[in-house]
Amino acid sequence: MFKKTNPNQIKAVHYSEKLKPEIKKLHQKYGVTEYHRMKSSLKFCVIASSEFDIYISEPRASEWDIAAGHAILVNAGGVITDFDGKEIFYGKKDFKNPSLILKRSNIL
C-alpha cells in the first residue's frame, strides 16, 4: 500500500483535508516531511507496521474509537500520548480522549 522509500523521511497520516495550525506546529516539531489523509483505525496499523511514522490529532475521539488500535500500536513498539506527552488512560467519566500523538518509538 504505502512503502517508505527513504528512511530519513518522517511520514505522517492525518484525518482531515486541512491541517489545523496546532497540528502544523507539531508536524514541524517532529520534522514531518510529508503527510497523507487517512481515516479510521488504519492509522494505528500503518504506524505499527512502520509504513508511516506519526499521527497527531486534536481531542475528538472516544475511548472505544482507539482502544484496539492502541493495543496494536503499543504491542508493535509504538507510543501513544497526548500533546503533553502524558499516557492515555481508559475509564474516563465521559470516555473522551485528550489530544493524541501516535508515533513509532524512534521518533523523538
PyMOL commands that set and color helices and strands:
alter all, ss='L'
color gray80, all
select helices_A, chain A and resi 21-30+42-48+63-75
alter helices_A, ss='H'
color red, helices_A
select strands_A, chain A and resi 11-14+34-37+54-57+79-81+100-103
alter strands_A, ss='S'
color yellow, strands_A
deselect
rebuild
show_as cartoon
